[in-house]
Amino acid sequence: MDAIRAAYLRRRVEQVYSTIATKPQANHPFPTGRALVKNVGYPQPLYQPLPPAALESFAGVAPVAIFAQLEPGTTVLDLGCGAGLDSLLAARRLGATGRVIGLDFSAEMVARAQQNATMTGAANMHCLRGDAEHLPLADGSIKAALISTASLI
């Protein structure tokens, strides 16, 4: 695929995810939202106390934060954090001394995730705009990463 087509595809994917963040009730090209959270296997007791905005704009593929081996006090990268569901769950697991960095290429998703962190009081969660090809992080600053296949687009 040439660079022009790749850039076009990347921009279209970013537009879809941005629309999911800003208009979660609209029709999207794939399943999203609370029903998807349940369908991919998140246990209801874990997501029930989270703000509705964290669930409405969910566009993930698996409950990676549930199965990941996360040690309290470490720094974790959530690559393709979307609205922040996995970041919020990881932040809770890491405790006050841990840190989650949510990274997404959609500015609207980053804003939604940061808003969700603020609403839940997840002071150990910070969200950044960026992509997998150019991580805005220092080498060696991450102990673990939450990565879904959708993050690698």
N, C-alpha and C positions, 0 to 999 in steps of 0.2 A: 504494500500500500504506500503510495507516495505521501510526502509530507503534507500536501494540501488536503488530501482526503482524510488523513489521520487527524489533522487539526479540525476539520469540519466535523468528523465523528465525535471527537472529544468535546467540542462545543455543544453539539446536539445532546450528548449524554449529560453534560453539565446543566443544560437548560431543563431537561426532564427532572433531574434531581432538585434543581432550584424550584421548579413548579411544585414538586411534592412537598417541599419545605414551606412554601408560601400559600399553597392552595391544596391542603391535604385531602379535602373532600371531592376534588375534581376527579375526572376519569384519567387514569394513567395507563401507560402501555404495559404495565405488569402489576401484580397485586402489591398493595401497600397497607399500612395502618394496623390498627388493633387486631383485626382478624389474622393478618399475616404474622404478627407477634405470637399469637396462639398457635397458628399452623406450623411454624418452624420449630416449636418446642420450648418456648420460654414458660416456665412454671408461673401460674397466675399469682401466687403469693410474692414472687419477686418483683413483678411489674405493677401489681395493683396499686402500691402507694406512690408510684411515679406520676408526674403531671401528665394530663391527657396529651399535651403537645409532644411529649417524648414518644408516645405510641402512635398518634395520628399520622406523623410524617415518617414512620418507620419504613424502610425499604431494604432491609437486610436479607441475608440468605441463611443464616444459622445463628444459634445462640452461643457465639464464641466466648463471651465473657463468663458464661456459666461453667464451661468445661476447661478453660485455660488454667494452667497452674500459675497462680499469682501469689507471690509472697508479700505479706504486709510490709509496708515501708519502701517498696520498690517503685521505680518509675516505669510506666507502661505506655506504649503508643497504641492508640486505636486508629489504625489506618483505614480511612473511609468511614469516619465516625457517624456520618449522617446526622440525624436528629439527636444522637447521643445516648441511645438506650444502653448499648454495651459499655460505653464510657461511664455512665451513671452506676451501672451494676459493678463495674470494676472498681470505681472510686470507693464504693461502699465496702468492698472486699479488702482493699488496700489499707484502709484506716487513715487516720489523720496524718501519719508520717509518710504515707504513700502518695504518689502523684500519677494522674492520668493526663496524657496529652492527646486530645482528639484532633485528628487531622482530616480535612475533607477539601475537595477541589471546588465545591459549591459554596460561595460566600453566604448564600441564604441558609444552607444546612449548618454552616459554622455558627451563624447567628442564632439559629434555632437551638443548637446543642448548647451554646453558652447560656442562652436564656433558660434552658432546662436545668443546667447546673446551678444557676443563680436561684431558681425557684425551689430547688431541692436542698439548697445549702451545701452543695458539693464544692467546698472551697479548695479541695485537692484536684479539681478537674479544670483544665484550661484548654481552649479550642483554638486551632490555627487553620488558616487557609493554606493549602499546599497540595502537592501530589507525591506519589510514590517515587517518581523519577528524580525529584529535587527536594528531598526532605529538609525542612528548615530547622534542623537540629544538629547539635554538636556530636561528633563521633563519640561513641561509647556512653552516651547519655541515657540510653534506653536499656532496661533489663529484659523486657518482654514486649511482644507486639501481638495485638489482636488484629488478624487479617482475614477478611473474607475474600472469596474469589471476585466479587464485584469491585473490590478496591483496586484491582489490578488492571482495570480498563484504562 
